[in-house]
Structures are given as structure tokens and as C-alpha cells.
Amino acid sequence: MKTDEEKVAEKLISLLSDIRLDLTMIGYYFANIATRGAFLRLEEVIESSKETEESRFDRDKHWEEIIRLGRD
């Protein structure tokens, strides 16, 4: 069974993988439509994915991040 977060991640990946879409225009519309809170949440998703990618093969970093997320 997938978590809600995993389902959202898969949906985002699917949407962003559509090469027919202009990502610059998506950013433009997002900036004009989204609240500041939604923008900050998107930044959090991006930062988390960068950190995960950078430490992908580091088990200690992986567990440190899981513990940190549990404290937030």
C-alpha cells in the first residue's frame, strides 16, 4: 500500500515528465495562482529531493534524515 506522499510524488513525476508541457509557463502560472504557503511547500519538496539524491547511497545519512523528519 502506498502512502499519500508517495502517490503525490508519483503524480508530480508523471505531470512533469510530459515533454509536451512548457515548464517555464507552468512556473509562471504557479507563481500567479499559488499561495505563498504552497510555494514554500514546493521549495521543501525540492530541497528534500535534492538532499535525498545527494545521500542516496549513504545509509547513515538516510537514517539521520528519517529521524530528523520524525522530529518536524
N, C-alpha and C positions, 0 to 999 in steps of 0.2 A: 504494500500500500504506500502510495506516495504522499508526502506532506504537502500542505497548501503551498509552502515556499518552493518546493520542487516543481509543482505544477505551474506556478507563476514563472519560474526560471525557464522552464521548457517553452512556455508560451512566448516569452520575450525573445528567446533564441529563435523560435520559429518566425516571429514577425520581423526581427532584424536580419534574418538570413534571406529574406525575399529581395533579390537583387533588382527587382523592378521598382523598388521604393527609393526615393531620394532622401538619404539620411539627413542631409542639411535642412531640407524642408521639414522633416519630422522634428528636428531640433527647434526650428523656427516656430512651428505650431505648438510644440510642447512648452516653450518659453512663454508664449502668449496665452495659453489656456491653463496650464498647471498652476497650482498654488505654490507658494514658497516652500511649504511643507513637503509637497510632492517632489519638488526639485531637490530638496535636501535628502529625501529618502532615496531618490535615484542616485545621488552622489554617494550615499552609503553603500548601495548595491555595487556600484563601480569600484569603490575602494576595497570592499570585501573581496570582490572577484580578483582584483589585482594582487592583493595580499595572498589569496589562496593560490593563484598561479605562481607567484614568486616562491612560495614554500611548498609547492606540490609534492616534492619528494623528500621533505624534511618532516619526519614523524613527530619530533619534539615540537616543532612549530605548529603542526596540526593540532596536537593536544593542548598546547598553550592557547590557541585560538578558540578551541571548543570551551575551555574553562573561562576565557575572557567573555565569550558570548553568553555564557550562563550567568555571568555577573551583571550584565547590562539590563 
